[in-house]
Amino acid sequence: GDVAAFAGAPFVLGSEHNNVPLWYANRRQAAPGPTQSVFQSTVDVTNIEDYTRSVHVGLRTGGDKLHDHQPYLAPRESRHIWGDVVTTLTDHLTFREWEDVINIHRSNT
């Protein structure tokens, strides 16, 4: 949604009823190799100060042995892009199909 929003597509930040996104993941590395994903807090990805604050929180909570962190926060449900059709919870639960689908993605299932 970032690219579409920055290109001018209309969107709603977070949930429609309170405009609060879900938590973000900040992947931390204690050493080169396997990483640890930590769900920290919420972040307004349209606000550079809030985004920077979130990166700093992630770094501070990494402890003294933090080797690296991911370059991009991964917020959940940060933006809902408005298009010709907006999918609903019912669409998801009934596996509604679309002729012009460009991506099918499943996470944490």
MARFILO-340159 format. One record per residue: x, y, z of N, C-alpha, C in turn. Coordinates in pm, 1 decimal. Atoms other than C-alpha are relative to their C-alpha. Layout:
// residues N
[node [X, Y, Z], [X, Y, Z], [X, Y, Z]]
...
This chain:
// residues 109
[node [78.6, -120.1, 0.0], [0.0, 0.0, 0.0], [83.0, 126.8, 0.0]]
[node [-81.6, -121.9, -4.6], [291.6, 241.8, 49.3], [14.2, 63.2, -137.6]]
[node [-22.4, -54.1, 134.8], [362.4, 278.8, -322.1], [-128.1, 62.3, -53.3]]
[node [127.9, -52.7, 48.4], [-5.2, 324.1, -409.3], [-36.5, 129.8, 71.9]]
[node [34.6, -119.9, -77.2], [-58.9, 576.7, -127.5], [89.7, 117.7, -37.2]]
[node [-91.0, -108.6, 35.6], [252.8, 779.7, -210.1], [-22.9, 48.2, -142.8]]
[node [32.2, -39.6, 137.2], [139.4, 780.7, -574.4], [-132.1, 75.7, -7.2]]
[node [122.1, -78.9, -3.6], [-184.6, 946.2, -464.2], [-129.3, -78.8, 8.6]]
[node [122.2, 80.0, -12.0], [-429.0, 655.3, -432.1], [-69.6, 31.9, 132.2]]
[node [71.3, -24.9, -125.8], [-701.9, 721.1, -174.6], [10.7, -121.1, 92.3]]
[node [-13.6, 110.0, -95.2], [-667.8, 515.4, 143.5], [-54.7, 41.1, 135.9]]
[node [35.8, -20.2, -140.2], [-780.8, 476.8, 503.2], [115.4, -54.8, 81.5]]
[node [-109.1, 45.3, -86.0], [-509.0, 453.7, 767.6], [-57.6, -83.8, 112.5]]
[node [46.7, 88.0, -106.9], [-560.0, 162.6, 1005.1], [-141.9, -47.3, -23.4]]
[node [138.2, 45.2, 14.0], [-908.6, 39.7, 1076.5], [-89.7, 120.0, -28.2]]
[node [87.8, -109.8, 39.8], [-1192.8, 244.0, 938.5], [-68.7, 65.6, 119.8]]
[node [75.3, -58.6, -111.2], [-1359.5, 292.2, 1276.6], [86.5, 79.3, 97.8]]
[node [-81.2, -80.1, -92.7], [-1059.6, 426.9, 1474.6], [134.5, 45.0, -57.8]]
[node [-123.3, -39.6, 69.6], [-774.1, 477.3, 1223.0], [126.9, -42.9, 71.9]]
[node [-118.6, 52.6, -66.9], [-533.2, 272.0, 1435.0], [43.3, -127.2, -71.5]]
[node [-47.5, 123.0, 64.3], [-318.1, 18.0, 1249.7], [31.9, -106.6, 104.1]]
[node [-45.2, 105.7, -89.1], [-224.1, -316.2, 1397.7], [148.9, 18.8, 27.7]]
[node [-139.8, -10.7, -39.3], [122.9, -372.0, 1547.5], [93.5, -18.8, -119.3]]
[node [-101.2, 21.7, 103.6], [440.8, -371.3, 1343.4], [103.8, -98.7, 50.9]]
[node [-109.1, 91.6, -33.9], [718.5, -626.6, 1334.9], [131.5, 70.6, -26.9]]
[node [-134.2, -53.6, 18.8], [1078.6, -520.4, 1377.8], [96.6, -116.1, 18.5]]
[node [-90.0, 115.1, -6.0], [1319.8, -799.3, 1292.8], [135.2, 43.1, 53.7]]
[node [-129.0, -33.6, -60.7], [1629.8, -791.6, 1510.7], [95.6, -116.7, -16.9]]
[node [-103.9, 102.0, 8.8], [1955.9, -977.3, 1472.2], [99.0, 20.4, 113.4]]
[node [-99.7, -5.8, -107.0], [2170.2, -1053.4, 1775.9], [137.7, -32.0, -55.5]]
[node [-125.0, 36.4, 67.8], [2437.1, -1195.8, 1543.8], [-35.2, -30.8, -144.6]]
[node [30.5, 39.3, 137.2], [2469.3, -1263.5, 1172.1], [-62.7, -139.4, -0.6]]
[node [67.2, 129.2, 6.2], [2234.6, -1548.7, 1087.2], [-147.3, 12.9, 30.9]]
[node [144.0, -1.3, -29.5], [1889.3, -1626.0, 1228.8], [-43.9, 130.7, 65.5]]
[node [53.9, -124.5, -54.4], [1668.1, -1334.1, 1321.9], [-114.0, -28.7, 96.5]]
[node [111.4, 8.5, -93.8], [1402.3, -1267.2, 1581.6], [-97.6, 111.0, -36.2]]
[node [101.7, -101.6, 26.6], [1077.7, -1089.6, 1491.4], [-68.3, 36.3, 130.4]]
[node [62.6, -49.0, -121.9], [932.8, -876.2, 1765.6], [-112.1, 94.9, -40.6]]
[node [111.7, -89.4, 27.0], [589.8, -716.4, 1749.5], [0.2, 106.8, 108.3]]
[node [-26.5, -107.2, -95.2], [642.2, -377.8, 1913.6], [-123.4, 79.9, 38.6]]
[node [100.8, -101.2, -28.2], [369.0, -119.2, 1888.7], [-67.7, 33.1, -131.7]]
[node [57.4, -45.3, 126.2], [167.1, 65.5, 1628.1], [83.9, 115.4, -53.5]]
[node [-75.2, -109.0, 61.6], [313.8, 315.5, 1384.0], [-84.9, 61.4, -110.8]]
[node [63.9, -71.3, 110.1], [169.9, 580.6, 1153.6], [104.4, 12.6, -109.8]]
[node [-102.5, 2.1, 104.7], [365.8, 507.6, 837.3], [-2.2, 125.3, -86.4]]
[node [4.0, -124.9, 75.8], [258.4, 843.1, 690.1], [69.4, 114.0, 74.1]]
[node [-61.0, -103.1, -83.7], [434.7, 1034.3, 970.5], [146.4, -37.5, 25.4]]
[node [-142.0, 35.3, -8.0], [816.1, 1036.2, 946.0], [50.7, 2.2, 143.8]]
[node [-42.7, -3.3, -140.1], [857.4, 1132.9, 1313.6], [-43.0, -127.2, 73.7]]
[node [49.0, 121.0, -65.9], [642.2, 840.7, 1430.2], [74.5, -123.1, -51.8]]
[node [-74.4, 111.7, 59.5], [818.7, 604.5, 1189.6], [140.4, -7.9, 61.4]]
[node [-134.3, -5.1, -58.8], [1160.0, 716.3, 1320.0], [-3.4, -41.9, 146.6]]
[node [16.3, 40.2, -139.4], [1038.8, 680.4, 1680.2], [-8.7, -151.6, 11.2]]
[node [18.4, 145.2, -4.1], [937.3, 322.6, 1606.7], [130.1, -74.6, -25.5]]
[node [-130.6, 62.1, 25.3], [1278.7, 235.3, 1462.9], [87.3, 11.3, 124.5]]
[node [-81.1, -19.5, -120.8], [1447.9, 383.5, 1772.1], [-46.5, -88.7, 114.8]]
[node [52.6, 90.3, -103.0], [1218.0, 188.5, 2005.2], [50.4, -141.1, -26.1]]
[node [-49.0, 133.4, 34.5], [1312.1, -128.4, 1819.7], [147.0, -17.8, 31.5]]
[node [-143.5, 8.2, -28.5], [1682.6, -52.5, 1852.1], [26.8, -1.5, 150.2]]
[node [-20.0, -3.9, -145.4], [1656.1, 33.4, 2223.6], [-38.9, -130.5, 67.3]]
[node [44.9, 124.3, -62.9], [1470.7, -287.2, 2302.6], [79.3, -120.8, -48.2]]
[node [-80.5, 111.0, 51.4], [1726.8, -497.1, 2115.6], [109.4, -45.0, 93.9]]
[node [-104.6, 37.4, -94.7], [1968.1, -502.6, 2407.5], [138.2, 39.5, -49.3]]
[node [-137.7, -38.8, 30.9], [2344.2, -452.0, 2408.8], [61.3, -82.0, -112.3]]
[node [-60.2, 90.6, 97.8], [2412.0, -739.2, 2170.6], [-65.7, 9.6, -137.4]]
[node [68.2, -14.1, 128.1], [2203.6, -607.4, 1879.3], [102.0, 19.1, -111.4]]
[node [-92.3, -6.7, 113.0], [2391.8, -667.8, 1554.5], [-58.3, 84.6, -112.7]]
[node [61.3, -67.8, 113.8], [2143.4, -534.3, 1299.1], [-151.7, -5.0, 16.3]]
[node [146.2, 5.0, 3.5], [1776.2, -470.1, 1229.6], [-43.8, 16.0, -144.2]]
[node [47.8, -11.6, 137.5], [1559.8, -479.1, 920.4], [-13.3, 146.4, -37.7]]
[node [5.6, -139.6, 41.6], [1558.5, -160.3, 713.6], [-142.1, 54.4, -13.8]]
[node [137.6, -42.5, 23.0], [1178.7, -149.6, 689.0], [-90.3, -59.2, 107.0]]
[node [98.2, 50.9, -95.3], [915.4, -176.4, 960.9], [-111.0, -69.5, -77.6]]
[node [106.3, 74.6, 67.3], [643.7, -424.5, 871.6], [-130.5, 13.0, 77.9]]
[node [125.8, -15.7, -72.5], [316.7, -281.3, 1005.3], [-110.7, -85.5, -60.5]]
[node [114.8, 78.3, 44.7], [-1.0, -486.8, 983.0], [-118.4, 93.5, -18.4]]
[node [122.3, -77.3, 23.7], [-312.6, -331.9, 830.7], [25.1, 150.2, 7.3]]
[node [-29.3, -142.9, -11.0], [-145.8, 7.0, 795.2], [-88.8, 83.7, -90.8]]
[node [83.5, -76.9, 92.5], [-340.9, 121.3, 490.6], [-95.3, -92.5, -73.1]]
[node [98.1, 68.9, 83.2], [-652.3, 9.0, 315.6], [-20.0, 89.3, -121.8]]
[node [8.7, -78.2, 123.4], [-632.4, 132.0, -44.0], [-142.4, -9.0, -54.5]]
[node [133.9, -3.6, 59.0], [-964.9, 241.7, -190.2], [12.7, -13.4, -150.2]]
[node [2.5, 20.1, 144.9], [-1022.2, 110.1, -541.2], [-143.6, 0.2, -48.7]]
[node [136.2, 10.5, 51.9], [-1323.4, 40.9, -757.9], [-85.7, -87.8, 90.8]]
[node [69.3, 91.1, -91.3], [-1413.8, -235.9, -511.8], [84.7, -10.4, 126.0]]
[node [-70.5, 20.4, -126.4], [-1322.0, -267.4, -144.3], [-43.4, -135.3, 54.7]]
[node [34.2, 132.3, -51.3], [-1302.8, -623.7, -16.1], [-44.8, 10.1, 145.3]]
[node [56.6, -0.9, -134.8], [-1492.7, -701.1, 301.2], [39.0, -127.4, 73.9]]
[node [-23.8, 120.5, -78.0], [-1458.8, -952.6, 580.8], [-79.1, -116.9, -58.1]]
[node [81.7, 105.7, 60.9], [-1742.4, -1148.9, 420.0], [66.5, -53.4, -126.2]]
[node [-72.7, 44.2, 119.8], [-1544.2, -1158.3, 93.5], [110.1, -98.2, 37.8]]
[node [-109.4, 87.0, -43.4], [-1250.7, -1312.3, 278.2], [-52.0, -133.0, 53.0]]
[node [52.1, 121.3, -62.7], [-1457.3, -1560.6, 476.8], [-67.3, -94.1, -99.3]]
[node [67.0, 83.4, 100.5], [-1645.9, -1682.7, 169.0], [89.8, -29.5, -119.6]]
[node [-97.5, 23.9, 107.4], [-1330.4, -1698.5, -47.4], [-48.3, 56.9, -133.5]]
[node [47.4, -64.1, 123.0], [-1479.7, -1456.9, -300.7], [115.0, 10.2, -99.3]]
[node [-102.1, -4.6, 105.1], [-1291.9, -1470.1, -630.4], [-21.1, 122.7, -87.7]]
[node [1.5, -119.1, 84.0], [-1203.1, -1176.4, -853.9], [68.4, -33.0, -132.2]]
[node [-57.2, 29.0, 131.9], [-1135.7, -1194.4, -1228.0], [132.4, 71.4, -22.5]]
[node [-119.6, -80.3, 26.0], [-866.3, -925.5, -1217.9], [100.6, -4.7, 114.6]]
[node [-91.7, 11.1, -113.4], [-672.0, -1051.5, -914.7], [145.5, 7.2, -47.4]]
[node [-141.9, -8.8, 35.3], [-300.7, -963.7, -921.0], [89.0, -64.8, 104.4]]
[node [-82.2, 59.8, -105.2], [-185.2, -1123.4, -595.6], [-89.0, -79.3, 94.6]]
[node [64.8, 79.0, -104.5], [-296.8, -1401.6, -366.4], [107.0, -27.4, 103.3]]
[node [-101.7, 12.7, -104.0], [-115.2, -1404.2, -35.2], [-63.5, -52.7, 127.0]]
[node [47.4, 52.7, -128.0], [-154.9, -1597.1, 285.9], [114.1, 12.4, 100.0]]
[node [-101.3, -17.2, -102.5], [28.5, -1525.2, 609.2], [-49.6, -55.2, 132.0]]
[node [31.0, 50.4, -134.1], [38.7, -1693.1, 949.0], [-117.2, -97.2, 1.9]]
[node [108.4, 99.5, 1.6], [-199.0, -1971.2, 845.0], [55.5, -138.6, -18.7]]
